[in-house]
Amino acid sequence: MSQKQQLQPNDKAGRRRNRTLSRPAHSLTVSAILDELRADALRGLSTIEANARLNDYGLNELQNVGGVHPVKILLRQIVNAMTLVVSMSISSSQVT
């Protein structure tokens, strides 16, 4: 396996991240991509490969992470530098 194809570091859950292709996908042939991904164009992944990936990467599901609180969104928008500049220019134009 080349340096580029090696697995990326583990994620927070301790599972390996996806493999990287040797080159960007658009510059590879379909057969080269299938070879690197160890997949078949008609049948997809073999049962053995699918189970190995399930063990390596875990289930294909989103993590249940808390969302962003609406108050934090509002504060970020208010404190945004451009918003402050526009607010100051509006207030200064109303004074004069």
Secondary structure, DSSP 8 states (H G I E B T S, - for coil): --TTTSB--B-TTS-B--B--SS-GGGS-HHHHHHHHT-BTTTBS-HHHHHHHHHHH--S---------HHHHHHHHHH-HHHHHHHHHHHHHHH-
